[in-house]
Each structure stands twice: as structure tokens, then as C-alpha cells.
Amino acid sequence: MAWIFLLAAGLFEMTGVWMINKLHKDRNWQSIIFLLLGFGGSFFFLSLAMESLPMGTAYAVWTGIGAAGGAVLGMLLYGESKDWRRVVFITMILASAIGLKLVS
């Protein structure tokens, strides 16, 4: 169950990062609410995951999901570069997170 909580934490982290960018563009209260809900949910689920996962593993996977997810959202929603090297490094981040799951 801890890994599901950690995945949820990472998805909420992606939402929070997405809303930061949206807030810079739109400046409306809905973006602020979703930003707070995104990061609040992220920390909540991370804390649940850390009840049974080691802190280092949980934090590394959480930040990996957030970083890779933020980069992918930037490419899909905001026209950021889709250069093959970016994709390779994003894949490496995700592979590292999966590797931590396999050895934990």
C-alpha cells in the first residue's frame, strides 16, 4: 500500500508543479486552490508512504516522479523541447525510481 501512496504523492506533486506554471500564466484563484491541493495531497500521501518505506527511498522516488512528470507535462502542455536527449534523461529518472522499488 505504501507504494500506491507514494505514486499518489508523486501525481499530486506533478499537479502542484503544473499549477505553479498555470498560476504564472492565468493569475486566478482556481490555480491557487489547485496548487495548494496538489502540494497538500503530495505531502499527505508522502507521509503515509514513509510510515513503512525508508525515508531515502520514498523521497527519491517522490522527487523522481515529480521531476520527470513535470518535464513531461511541460513538453505536452507548454511546447517545451522534446529533444531525444531530454527524453533519455527523463527515462533514466523513471528507471532509477523503478530500480529503488525493486531493491526495497
MOQUIPE-V473780 format. One record per residue. N is the residue number from 1. RES is the residue in one letter. SS is DSSP state (H for helix, E for strand, - for the rest). Layout:
N|RES|SS ; N|RES|SS
This chain:
1|M|- ; 2|A|H ; 3|W|H ; 4|I|H ; 5|F|H ; 6|L|H ; 7|L|H ; 8|A|H ; 9|A|H ; 10|G|H ; 11|L|H ; 12|F|H ; 13|E|H ; 14|M|H ; 15|T|H ; 16|G|H ; 17|V|H ; 18|W|H ; 19|M|H ; 20|I|H ; 21|N|H ; 22|K|H ; 23|L|H ; 24|H|H ; 25|K|H ; 26|D|H ; 27|R|- ; 28|N|- ; 29|W|H ; 30|Q|H ; 31|S|H ; 32|I|H ; 33|I|H ; 34|F|H ; 35|L|H ; 36|L|H ; 37|L|H ; 38|G|H ; 39|F|H ; 40|G|H ; 41|G|H ; 42|S|H ; 43|F|H ; 44|F|H ; 45|F|H ; 46|L|H ; 47|S|H ; 48|L|H ; 49|A|H ; 50|M|- ; 51|E|- ; 52|S|- ; 53|L|- ; 54|P|- ; 55|M|H ; 56|G|H ; 57|T|H ; 58|A|H ; 59|Y|H ; 60|A|H ; 61|V|H ; 62|W|H ; 63|T|H ; 64|G|H ; 65|I|H ; 66|G|H ; 67|A|H ; 68|A|H ; 69|G|H ; 70|G|H ; 71|A|H ; 72|V|H ; 73|L|H ; 74|G|H ; 75|M|H ; 76|L|H ; 77|L|H ; 78|Y|H ; 79|G|- ; 80|E|- ; 81|S|- ; 82|K|- ; 83|D|- ; 84|W|H ; 85|R|H ; 86|R|H ; 87|V|H ; 88|V|H ; 89|F|H ; 90|I|H ; 91|T|H ; 92|M|H ; 93|I|H ; 94|L|H ; 95|A|H ; 96|S|H ; 97|A|H ; 98|I|H ; 99|G|H ; 100|L|H ; 101|K|H ; 102|L|H ; 103|V|H ; 104|S|-
